[in-house]
Amino acid sequence: MKLYPVKYKFKRAYLSIVIFSIVAAMNSFIKRVSVGVLSSVIGLVIVIILYKDVFKQLVKDFLELWILVARR
């Protein structure tokens, strides 16, 4: 921070780590596969909602790349 001050916000990263840790802990002790898959999907959807702006840019870049490849 002293050499190159940046203003990173780690709240989303910490929250996504907590969400993935909770899902991993749940899936370690729950034996029903359907509950494990459902909890994983719910955790992934929450993280996608947290990083909505990043995923929008990712989809936009992917579509631009797809169009570029399709034209060749």
N, C-alpha and C positions, 0 to 999 in steps of 0.2 A: 504494500500500500504506500510505502514511502517513496519508492522509485517511480511507480506508475499507478497513480490513484484511479481505481475503477469503482463503480458503484453496483456491484453484483448484488442481486437479491436472492438469497438462498432459501427463502421460505417455501417456495414450490418444490425445490429439490428435497428439502428435509421432510416435507409433507408426503411426497411420493415415496421416499425411503420408508417412512412410517407405515404407509398404506401397504407397500410390498412386504414389509416385515410382518404385519398383521396377517396378511393373506398367507404368507409362508408358514407362520405359526399355526394358523387354522388348518391348513392342508397337511401339516405334520401330524396332527392328532385326530383329525376327522377321517373316518374310514370310508364314508360314502363318497363315491366319485362324483356324483351329480352335485353335491354341495361344494366340493372342491373346485369343480369347473365353474360353477355359478359364482363363487366368491372370487375366483381369478378374473372372470369377465367383468364383474362389478368393479374390482380394483383397477383393472385396465381402463375401463370407461371413466372412472373418476380421475385417473392420471391424464387421460386424453382431454378431459374437460379442463383440468388445471393448466395444461399446456396447449390450450386451444389456438393461440396465436402461432405457436411453433408448428403445430400440425397443419394449420391452414397454409402456411408458407411451404411446408413440405409437400403437400398435395399439389399446390400451384406449380412448384418446381418440377414435380414428377410429371404433371400433365404437359408442361412445356417441353420436357425432354421426350415424352412419348410422341408429341406432335412432330418434333424435330426428327426423330428416328423414323416415324411413319412416312415422312416426305421423301426420304432417301430410298 
